[in-house]
């Protein structure tokens, strides 16, 4: 079951990273600038952020197998439709549909694995579920660059179809359809306030990247988003059955991990999007060479992964985190012209 869910995660993570190297070609086909297509990625992420809190309640109400299989079906169908789009509007709509499937697929699959895994095997199960997040960023950019250079960007989405069909069949056979006999009531107020806050805040950030910036709309969205966020926080603290339980933040280690981990994820997640655009739009490379360079960034993640579990068991979490932080800070001491030297040594598209 862990391998199946990890495979589904791999398909989703790969779909997110493989698009980055194809953005310039997609932008030419759609008749827009490459940076303008980030709205397609933002629409997908907004949908994830809004619907992920609902996934746990949905699995408890309708069963983990049913929800996970339906999510795979939606994700696979939307991948087909993404490959058939002809303009930015269609692409955004299909990415929203794909986000609906992804929002149900990742949390429900992880929930099904953790509920059916003995405590003695939790570290192994979590490590298995972590592999896709490390492998997909490595394979995504060069695979996307290869497909874009020698076929078409549409095949980036079409490759999900056979994988999705196989995953649906296996999921229906091996995942237990566990559900709560008395699921808690649906938190409508929490869902609406959290969804509105997420939508307004992320949309405001998206508008900041569109030149010229529509500042009145940005300030209005920020005000509405912050107001909705305050309402959501107040409601989640007082509700009897909140959609998101904030009392978990009382655990010191969990609170620190969420705070620092969020900043780290923001930094890491920008790399697969920004570097391919830099190499192609800024340095004039072709998609395949840009993907190969991005691959080098994530190769260290994959090389280090087999040693993480033994190191944590040997030294504990705190020493490893401290040493890692020192190593990351040391990267800031790289020469400012390191990127220019790489560009001069890399073949440029004629």
N, C-alpha and C positions, 0 to 999 in steps of 0.2 A: 504493500500500500504506500509506503514511504517513497519507493522508487517511482510509482505511478504519479503521485502528487508532485514529486520533484521534476518528473518529465513535463507535467503540465506547467509548472513554474518556469521551467526552461523555455518552453514554447512562448510564454508571455514575456519573459525577460528578453529573449532573443528578438521578439517582435519589436520591443522598445528600442533596443540598441542597433538593430540592423537598419532601421529607417534613417539614422543620422547621416550615413554616407550617401544615401540616395536623395537627400533633400535638394541639392542643386539641380539634379536632373528632373525631379518631380516639379520643382519650381518652374523650370523651363517649359515643361508640358502644360502646366496650369497657367503660365503667363504672369507669374508673380516673382518677387524676390525670395531668395532662399530663406532668409531670416523670417519672412512672413509666415512660413509654414510651421513655425513653432506653435502657432495657435492650434494646430492639429494635435500636437503632443500635449499642449496644455489642456485641451478639451478632454483628452483621454484621462489625464491625471486628476482633473476636477471631478470627473465622473467617479473615479476610484475613491477619491476622498469623501464624496458625498454618500456613496452607497456602501462602503466597507463597514461602517457601524451597523448597518441593517443585516449584514450577512449572518452574524451569530444568531439573531432572533429568527431569521428565515430558516436556518438549518435546524434549530430546535423545533420549529413549527411544522416543517414539511419533510424533514429528514435529510441527513447529510448526503446520501447517495443521490437522491432526487435533485437537490440543489446543485451539487457538484456536476452532475451529468448535464443538467440544463445549462449551467454556465459554460461548460465545454462546447455545447452545441451553439450557443449564442456567439461565443468567441470565434469558433470555426466559420460560421456563416458570415459574420461581420468581416472576417479576414478576406473571404471571397469577394464581398461587396467592396471592400477597400481597394482591392486590385482592379475593380471595374469602374472606379470613379474617374471623372473627366474634369472636375474643377474643384476649387478649394471648398466651396460650400458642401458638395457631396462628400468630400473627404472628411470634413469635420463631423458631419452627421454620422458617418460610418465609424469614425473613431469613438464617438460617444457611445454608439451601440456596442463597440468592442470593449469599452470601459465598463459597461454594464456586466458583460460576461466576466471580465477580469476581476471586478469587485466581488463577485460571488465565488469565483474559482479559487483565488489564493487563500482567503481566510477560511473558507469552509473546508478546503482540502487540508490545510494545516490543522484545523480543529479535529477533523476525522482521524488524522494520524495520531495526534496527541492523546485523544480519548481512548485509542485502542493500542497504546504503547505502554508496556510496563515501565515503572519509574527507573528501574535499573538500565533501561535502554533509551532513556530520553535524550541523553547527550548524543548517542549515535544517530537517533532519528532526526534531531535538530541539525546535526552536521550534514545528514543526507539532504535535508530540505534547503540547506545553505548553498550546496554545490551549484545549483542553477544560477544564483546571483553572481557567482564567480566565473563560471564557464561561459555564460551567455555574453557578457561584455567582451570576452576575449574573442569569441567566434563571430559575434555580431558584426563589428565594423569590417573585417576583411571579407566575410561572407557577403555582406551588403554591397561592398565595393566590387567584388567579383561579379555578382549577379547584375549590378547596375552597368558595369563596363562591358560585359559580354552577353547580356540578355536584355532584360528590362526590369525596371524597378517594380513592376506589377508582380513579378514572380517572388518578390520578397514576401508578399502576403499569400500567394498561392501555395507556398510550401507548407503553410499551416494546415491545409485542408486534409491531406492524408494522415498527418500526425494527430489532428483533432479527432478524426473518425476512429482511429485505433484506440485513442485514450478514452473515448466515450464507451466503447465496447468493453474495455477492460474495467473501467470504473463501475459499470453496471454489474459486473460479475463479482468483484472482490470487495467493494466498499460496503460495509454494513449501513443499512438505512436507519441509523439510530436517531431518535428524536426524544424530546422531553414529553413526558405524559401530561404535564401541566405547564406549558411555556408561559413565561411572564408576559404581561400585557405590552403591546407595542407602544413605545414612547413617542407619540406623535409630536409633542411639543419639542422634545429634544432633537428629533430628526429634522423638523422644519428649521429650527433656529441654527443648528449646526450646519445644515446644508446651505442656508442663506449666507451665513458667515463665511463659509469656505468659498462659495461662488463669488461673492462680492469682493473678498480680499484678493483672490487669485486673479479675477478679471481686472481689478485695479492695477495689479502688477503687470499684467499682460498689456494693458493700455499704455503703461509707461514706456514700453519698448516700441510703440508705434509713433513715428515722427511725422508731423508735429504732434506733440502730446496734447491730448484733450484734458487739460487740468481740471476743469469743472466736473467732468464725468469721473475722473480719478478721485477727487476729494469726496464726491458724493458717495461713490462705491465704498471708499474707505470708511466714511462715517457710518453708513448702513451696516457694513461688515463688522466694525468694532462694536456697534450697538447690539447686533445679533449675537456676537460672541459673548458679550457680557450677560445677555439674557440666557444664553445657553449654559454658561458656567454656573449662573445662579440656579437655574432649573436643575442641572445635573447634580448639584450639591444637596438639593432639597427633595428631589423626586424619590418616590418609594421604589420604583423600578426604572432607573435611568438607562438610557441606551448605552452610555459609556460610564463606567464606574470610576469616578475620580478618586475614590478612597485608596486605590492601588498606589497613587502617588505618595501616600504616607510612608511607604517603604523607601527608606533612604537610598538603597542601591538602585532600585527601579527608577526613582526620580532622577538620580544622577545619570543613569544610562539613557533615559529618554531625552534629557536635556543635551548631553554631549553627543549622543548618537544621532540626534536630529541634525545638529550642525554638521557632523561628519557626513551624514547621508546627503545633505544639500550640496556639500562640496564635491563628493565623489560622483553624484548623479549628474552634475553638469558636464563632466569630462566627455562622456560619449556623444553629447550634443555639440559642444563648442569646438572640440578639436577637429572633427571632420570638416566643419565649416571653415575653420581657420586654414587647414591644409588645402582645401579645394578653392574657396573663394579668395582667401588671402595670399596663399603661396602658389596657386595655380596648378595643384597636383590633380591627377585623375583619381576617381573614387577608389580604385583598387590600392594604389600606393598610400592614400590617406587612411584606408582601413588597416593596412599593414602597420603603419606607425602607431595607430591607436591600440593595436593588439599588444604592442610592447608595454603600454601603460599598465595593462591588466595581467600580464604574464606573471608578475610577481605575486599577485593574489592567488592564482592557481598553484604556483610552486610552493607557497607557504601553507596552503590549506591542510595537507596531510599532517603537518607538525602541530597544528593549533591545539587539538584535543590532548595529546601527550604533554605539551608544554603547560596547559592550564592545570592538568592533574598534578604535574610535578611542582610548579612554582605558584599556582594560584592566579586569580584574576588581576589583583592589584599590581604586582610587579610587572606582569606582561603589559598592562595598559600604560604604566609609567614609561617603560622602555620604548613602547610603540610611539607614545606621544613625543618623546625626545627625538626619535628617528624622523617623525613627520616635521618637527620644527627645524631639523637640520636641513630638510629639503628646501627651506626658504632661503638658504645661503647659496643656492645655485646662481651662477653668473646670469645677469640680466639678458645677455645676448645669446643664451644657449639655444633658444628656439630659432634664431636667425642662422646659427651655424648648422643646425639640422636641416633647415630649408635649403641652404647652399649645397649640401651634400646629397640632396634627394632629387631624382629626376623630375623635371617640370613638364607639364602637359604643353604640347606645342599648339 
